[in-house]
Amino acid sequence: MAAHEQFGEDLALHALGALDGGEKTTLEAHLQECAACRRELDCLRGDMALMALSAAGPKPPARSRSRLLEAVSREPHQPAVRTSSVRRGWWRMLPMLTSAAAAILIIVILGKMTDLRNQLVSVQNQSVQTQAELQRAKEITATLTAPDALRVTLVAAKTPPQPQGKAIYVKDRASLIFIASNFGSLPADKAYELWIIPTQGNPIPAGVFKPDAHGSGTIINPTIPSNVEAKAFAITVEPEAGSAAPTSTPIMLGAGG
């Protein structure tokens, strides 16, 4: 920039937005032909951006402030009219700096609000899940301890260890818990299906299960009609998704008491 020192102060003022009139026109014409001055102007504008950000963040690098002050003071002081122009330029920059600081502060606050909102949603979801689990536990306990529950044991005519199923059924609440043990494994596309055999009408599907590695399985509160008088329960082997009506002969059967 040594060959263009006459433009040093004008570049600083132009970076601040405080250069106007013929001086601005002359400088812009020079910038079209001088790559060195264009680079210097870009650097000064970058330093101004760092100083603007400092209103809401860490202190800007000392290099930025030094470069800007050096550029302004590079030329001898001009008559009072230029000093007044510089002051007017700085005052015009104040709203921009204040707006930049306010915008950054708003972004920070919005980010914090988003984090808090996400945390609140997470806590609410956990609370809903916990309440649902508690309600399910209460329903299971109520079925297991109901004095009017019908308790039926289903057995298969095989050598030990015999497959066995235990059905606990409360018709008034349409609540049913079935516990299976010693059941054999099935093909991937098959499952065991539980049936309620009512005193009148066709068998009612009451859920499907696949036993684990120990032969155990459960069905807990399947969707079934209410107030169905059950005279027996049965197990058949059905497609994995279950059937609306039995498609095979029951492998287990238990009568109600």
PAKOLNU-124294 format. One record per residue (C-alpha): chain; y, z, x. Coordinates in Angstrom, 2 decimals, always signed. Example, Ala and Ser with C-alpha at 12.3 -4.5 7.8 and 13.67 -1.06 7.14 Angstrom:
! residues 2
(A, (-4.50, +7.80, +12.30))
(A, (-1.06, +7.14, +13.67))
! end
This chain:
! residues 257
(A, (+0.00, +0.00, +0.00))
(A, (+2.35, +0.13, +3.07))
(A, (+3.48, -3.45, +2.39))
(A, (+4.37, -2.60, -1.20))
(A, (+6.09, +0.80, -0.88))
(A, (+8.97, -0.40, -3.05))
(A, (+6.51, -0.33, -5.97))
(A, (+5.08, +3.14, -5.19))
(A, (+7.28, +5.12, -7.58))
(A, (+7.09, +2.42, -10.24))
(A, (+3.27, +2.54, -10.12))
(A, (+3.30, +6.30, -10.70))
(A, (+5.77, +5.96, -13.57))
(A, (+3.73, +3.09, -15.04))
(A, (+0.59, +5.24, -14.89))
(A, (+2.50, +7.93, -16.82))
(A, (+3.75, +5.41, -19.40))
(A, (+7.35, +6.16, -18.41))
(A, (+8.34, +2.77, -16.98))
(A, (+10.16, +0.31, -19.20))
(A, (+12.73, -2.45, -19.20))
(A, (+13.11, -4.87, -16.34))
(A, (+11.35, -2.59, -13.86))
(A, (+8.20, -2.68, -15.98))
(A, (+8.38, -6.46, -16.27))
(A, (+8.86, -6.86, -12.50))
(A, (+5.97, -4.53, -11.71))
(A, (+3.59, -6.21, -14.16))
(A, (+4.41, -9.59, -12.61))
(A, (+3.66, -8.16, -9.14))
(A, (+0.38, -6.62, -10.38))
(A, (-0.87, -10.04, -11.46))
(A, (-0.70, -11.19, -7.83))
(A, (-1.50, -7.98, -5.91))
(A, (-5.05, -6.58, -6.06))
(A, (-4.12, -3.60, -3.86))
(A, (-1.47, -2.41, -6.30))
(A, (-3.84, -2.92, -9.23))
(A, (-6.39, -0.68, -7.51))
(A, (-3.74, +1.94, -6.82))
(A, (-2.65, +1.87, -10.47))
(A, (-6.26, +2.37, -11.61))
(A, (-6.59, +5.36, -9.28))
(A, (-3.37, +6.91, -10.57))
(A, (-4.50, +6.47, -14.18))
(A, (-7.82, +8.08, -13.32))
(A, (-5.99, +11.03, -11.77))
(A, (-3.85, +11.34, -14.92))
(A, (-7.02, +11.45, -17.04))
(A, (-8.40, +14.30, -14.92))
(A, (-5.15, +16.22, -15.30))
(A, (-5.25, +15.71, -19.09))
(A, (-8.82, +17.02, -19.28))
(A, (-7.82, +20.11, -17.31))
(A, (-6.06, +21.48, -20.43))
(A, (-9.47, +22.36, -21.91))
(A, (-11.74, +22.43, -18.88))
(A, (-11.97, +23.35, -15.19))
(A, (-9.04, +22.89, -12.82))
(A, (-8.80, +19.19, -11.76))
(A, (-9.41, +18.30, -8.12))
(A, (-6.42, +19.10, -5.91))
(A, (-6.66, +15.52, -4.63))
(A, (-5.64, +14.16, -8.04))
(A, (-2.46, +16.25, -8.21))
(A, (-1.56, +15.53, -4.59))
(A, (-2.01, +11.77, -5.03))
(A, (+0.19, +11.74, -8.11))
(A, (+2.97, +13.83, -6.53))
(A, (+2.79, +11.78, -3.34))
(A, (+3.17, +8.55, -5.28))
(A, (+6.19, +9.89, -7.18))
(A, (+7.90, +11.19, -4.04))
(A, (+7.05, +8.23, -1.80))
(A, (+10.47, +6.64, -2.31))
(A, (+13.86, +8.35, -1.69))
(A, (+15.41, +9.96, -4.74))
(A, (+17.18, +7.48, -7.00))
(A, (+20.38, +8.01, -8.93))
(A, (+20.48, +10.51, -11.76))
(A, (+19.67, +7.89, -14.37))
(A, (+16.18, +7.37, -12.80))
(A, (+15.59, +11.16, -12.69))
(A, (+16.45, +11.33, -16.35))
(A, (+14.04, +8.46, -17.00))
(A, (+11.26, +10.34, -15.21))
(A, (+11.93, +13.44, -17.26))
(A, (+11.90, +11.43, -20.45))
(A, (+8.58, +9.90, -19.37))
(A, (+7.00, +13.33, -18.76))
(A, (+8.21, +14.61, -22.14))
(A, (+6.74, +11.53, -23.80))
(A, (+3.40, +12.36, -22.15))
(A, (+3.27, +15.92, -23.51))
(A, (+2.05, +14.98, -27.02))
(A, (-0.69, +12.81, -25.46))
(A, (-1.86, +15.63, -23.17))
(A, (-1.80, +18.12, -26.04))
(A, (-3.75, +15.74, -28.27))
(A, (-6.36, +15.17, -25.55))
(A, (-6.82, +18.92, -25.09))
(A, (-7.07, +19.46, -28.86))
(A, (-9.61, +16.64, -29.21))
(A, (-11.81, +18.13, -26.48))
(A, (-11.56, +21.58, -28.07))
(A, (-12.57, +20.14, -31.46))
(A, (-15.58, +18.39, -29.90))
(A, (-16.70, +21.66, -28.29))
(A, (-16.30, +23.59, -31.56))
(A, (-18.17, +20.91, -33.54))
(A, (-21.00, +21.03, -31.00))
(A, (-21.26, +24.81, -31.35))
(A, (-21.20, +24.52, -35.16))
(A, (-24.02, +21.93, -35.03))
(A, (-26.11, +24.22, -32.82))
(A, (-25.57, +27.16, -35.18))
(A, (-26.39, +25.01, -38.21))
(A, (-29.64, +23.83, -36.60))
(A, (-30.57, +27.43, -35.75))
(A, (-29.87, +28.50, -39.34))
(A, (-32.04, +25.69, -40.74))
(A, (-34.86, +26.68, -38.35))
(A, (-34.66, +30.32, -39.45))
(A, (-34.62, +29.31, -43.12))
(A, (-37.66, +27.06, -42.64))
(A, (-39.54, +29.87, -40.90))
(A, (-38.61, +32.24, -43.72))
(A, (-39.87, +29.79, -46.37))
(A, (-43.12, +29.28, -44.47))
(A, (-43.61, +33.04, -44.07))
(A, (-43.00, +33.63, -47.78))
(A, (-45.51, +30.89, -48.66))
(A, (-48.14, +32.43, -46.38))
(A, (-47.53, +35.89, -47.87))
(A, (-47.84, +34.52, -51.39))
(A, (-51.08, +32.74, -50.49))
(A, (-52.46, +35.94, -48.96))
(A, (-51.56, +37.87, -52.13))
(A, (-53.32, +35.29, -54.29))
(A, (-56.47, +35.43, -52.15))
(A, (-56.48, +39.23, -52.21))
(A, (-55.98, +39.26, -55.98))
(A, (-58.98, +36.97, -56.45))
(A, (-61.23, +38.93, -54.11))
(A, (-60.39, +42.26, -55.75))
(A, (-60.12, +41.17, -59.40))
(A, (-62.39, +43.42, -61.52))
(A, (-63.09, +40.58, -63.94))
(A, (-64.02, +38.04, -61.23))
(A, (-67.29, +36.16, -61.64))
(A, (-69.27, +36.43, -58.39))
(A, (-72.03, +33.86, -57.90))
(A, (-74.31, +33.32, -54.92))
(A, (-75.65, +29.81, -54.33))
(A, (-78.81, +29.38, -52.25))
(A, (-80.97, +26.48, -51.11))
(A, (-84.78, +26.46, -51.13))
(A, (-85.20, +26.03, -47.39))
(A, (-86.65, +28.00, -44.52))
(A, (-84.29, +30.45, -42.79))
(A, (-81.55, +30.36, -41.92))
(A, (-80.85, +29.34, -45.47))
(A, (-77.54, +27.68, -46.39))
(A, (-75.69, +30.04, -48.68))
(A, (-72.50, +29.88, -50.70))
(A, (-70.51, +32.61, -52.39))
(A, (-68.16, +31.70, -55.28))
(A, (-65.56, +34.19, -56.58))
(A, (-63.93, +32.86, -59.73))
(A, (-61.22, +34.23, -62.05))
(A, (-60.96, +31.88, -65.03))
(A, (-57.72, +33.31, -66.50))
(A, (-55.82, +32.45, -63.31))
(A, (-57.87, +29.35, -62.45))
(A, (-58.46, +31.04, -59.11))
(A, (-61.53, +30.23, -57.03))
(A, (-62.65, +31.16, -53.52))
(A, (-65.83, +29.72, -52.07))
(A, (-67.37, +30.83, -48.75))
(A, (-70.18, +28.79, -47.16))
(A, (-72.52, +29.76, -44.31))
(A, (-75.43, +28.13, -42.43))
(A, (-74.58, +24.64, -43.71))
(A, (-75.78, +21.64, -41.74))
(A, (-73.48, +19.01, -40.28))
(A, (-72.82, +15.75, -42.13))
(A, (-71.94, +12.17, -41.18))
(A, (-68.24, +11.59, -40.52))
(A, (-67.74, +9.87, -43.90))
(A, (-69.45, +12.62, -45.93))
(A, (-68.49, +16.12, -47.12))
(A, (-69.87, +18.91, -49.29))
(A, (-68.30, +19.14, -52.75))
(A, (-68.27, +22.20, -54.99))
(A, (-68.66, +21.81, -58.78))
(A, (-67.99, +24.13, -61.68))
(A, (-70.64, +23.65, -64.35))
(A, (-68.88, +24.66, -67.58))
(A, (-70.61, +25.97, -70.69))
(A, (-69.49, +22.75, -72.36))
(A, (-68.64, +19.38, -70.91))
(A, (-69.15, +17.62, -67.59))
(A, (-69.10, +19.18, -64.09))
(A, (-65.58, +19.85, -62.78))
(A, (-64.77, +19.06, -59.11))
(A, (-63.63, +22.22, -57.28))
(A, (-62.88, +21.07, -53.75))
(A, (-64.62, +19.64, -50.67))
(A, (-65.34, +21.12, -47.25))
(A, (-66.95, +20.30, -43.93))
(A, (-68.72, +23.10, -42.05))
(A, (-67.61, +24.08, -38.57))
(A, (-69.86, +24.32, -35.52))
(A, (-71.35, +27.54, -36.89))
(A, (-72.11, +26.05, -40.30))
(A, (-69.26, +27.92, -42.03))
(A, (-66.69, +26.56, -44.47))
(A, (-64.29, +27.68, -47.19))
(A, (-62.55, +26.40, -50.30))
(A, (-59.54, +28.46, -51.39))
(A, (-57.82, +28.04, -54.75))
(A, (-58.49, +24.34, -55.43))
(A, (-56.69, +22.62, -58.30))
(A, (-58.86, +23.27, -61.35))
(A, (-58.23, +23.68, -65.09))
(A, (-57.50, +27.18, -66.36))
(A, (-59.69, +29.23, -68.72))
(A, (-62.85, +27.22, -68.01))
(A, (-65.94, +29.23, -68.88))
(A, (-68.32, +28.64, -65.96))
(A, (-72.06, +28.97, -66.45))
(A, (-72.95, +27.82, -62.91))
(A, (-71.73, +26.34, -59.63))
(A, (-73.32, +23.52, -57.64))
(A, (-72.98, +21.75, -54.29))
(A, (-73.54, +18.03, -53.69))
(A, (-72.99, +15.70, -50.77))
(A, (-70.19, +13.24, -51.55))
(A, (-67.82, +10.81, -49.80))
(A, (-65.38, +12.58, -47.50))
(A, (-62.49, +12.41, -50.00))
(A, (-64.64, +13.83, -52.82))
(A, (-65.79, +12.37, -56.13))
(A, (-64.60, +12.75, -59.72))
(A, (-68.22, +13.16, -60.85))
(A, (-71.39, +14.01, -58.89))
(A, (-73.02, +10.99, -57.23))
(A, (-76.06, +12.82, -55.82))
(A, (-78.52, +15.53, -56.79))
(A, (-77.22, +19.08, -56.18))
(A, (-78.51, +20.64, -52.98))
(A, (-77.48, +24.12, -54.11))
(A, (-77.08, +25.76, -57.49))
(A, (-76.01, +29.21, -58.62))
(A, (-75.80, +30.54, -62.17))
(A, (-73.10, +32.81, -63.48))
(A, (-73.92, +36.32, -64.57))
! end
